[in-house]
């Protein structure tokens, strides 16, 4: 039985056509691994056999297929256990494939037998994990896999393969000794030697007393009366190797015919079907680790929702109760959710507020929600409606070596220029403390120009900044955009309540003085506080 109908099976793509379209790049967004590192995703979703950005998709049907699969994973924890049990087995098969050769010796054939054992083991793992819960599965991915594994494991061919493997391993793996015959000439010199039998028991060396007492060994073929010289303690490694090679050559001749036919079985059946499993291994790793991440979030009481996917041209991003999953997984405190909305009227927001007030956290959260939706995962929010972005571009603080030649401001400007060379009206741009390398006057001027350009492009953008003065330029930019066309800009504020950071993001005009006043009061640096302290010392 061949699994031709499973050759193109995927946990991540519903049809061969959708997989082909993805690998051809027709539905893949321009979101690089660098951007995912900047957002913090690679730290909490680290993959060994692939890169996360390989799985980003823009096909709504693919996203739906994956969410149903992830839903099964979250509702049936035993699925994760099954897939995690499969990974080391598939790793061993991959390693055998790497080491195998076409030498035709016994070791090569034994490796083929081992691959079949591992293949049968992997099918058994899937059978035990999937078939008992088949009726609970709802996703097309796992229902299809369960049905095909059931069909395979119950087939006559698979049962016969298992039986043949048992028989052959009993013959080969139970070899404990060989009986060697040596012909001698008149001077007792060896003229020829050969294997007389292959035995399931090791020979017994016997001590000196036994050798003296036992003069007739006809009924005891497993007791050694004299060690062959190359295995003596005083013999060289070369001598020992020579005899081992001779034994191996003889054993190869004994088993060559049966093992050669066995390898044909491997080539005609198992290789094709283990290929199917090996091809799934990167997907299995991604699915398992993504599920573990979402399971941990749910365990912390963090909501996850199925996003409504809006048309890409509508450029929507509406999230209620949005939070940053990277931060949620690192802290023990309760996470502070926020509502964020990019709508048809306002697609660009300037976010200001105190240092460590949550500006960077929410900026990354917007990008992570977009990415997790693109991966087919559930989104870290209570409710979300999101249009897929054709690309995500970040401009975060960096220690780039380019600062040596360009200076830090030059390096920042060069990176911003590179973004403008690629963005479209369907892109998402995330700027965090951009232009912080220069004075506030120069930074505000350049930032206003950048915002004007982004507004004309019409992309979605969140600009987290310490430049409270920038608010004064936004009205002017919006007036120009009203004439020239483009997206409007609005402001968000990371709030402070009673002198403490609330981490709540509100839609309001920034008031830099109020932040400074609250911080000064907290640390006793208002004029009144300073004078009071000075008087108390006097």
Secondary structure, DSSP 8 states (H G I E B T S, - for coil): ---GGGTT--SS-SSHHHHHHHHTTSS--B--HHHHHHHTHHHHS--SSS-GGGG----HHHHHHHHHHHHHHHH-HHHHHHHHHHHHHHHHHHHHHHH--S--SHHHHHHHHHHHHHHHHHHHHHHHHHGGGGGG--SHHHHHHHHHHHHHHTSHHHHHHHHHHHHHHHHHTT--EEEEEEEE-TT--EEEEEEEEEESS--B---HHHHHH----TT-TTB-SS--GGGSTTS-HHHHHHHHHHHHHHHHHHHHHHHHHHHHHIIIIIHHHHHHHHHHHHHHHHHHHHHHHHHHHHHTT---B--EEE-GGG--EEEEEE--HHHHHH-SS----EEEEE-SSEEEEEEEE-TTSSHHHHHHHHHHHHHHHHTT--BSSSEEEEE--SBEEEE-----TTHHHHHHHHHHHHHHHHHHTT--TT-EEEEESTTTTS-HHHHHHHHHHHHHHHHHHT-EEEEE-S-GGGHHHHHHHHHHHHHH---EEEEEEEEEETTEEEEEEEES---HHHHHHHHHHHTT-SHHHHHHHHHHH-
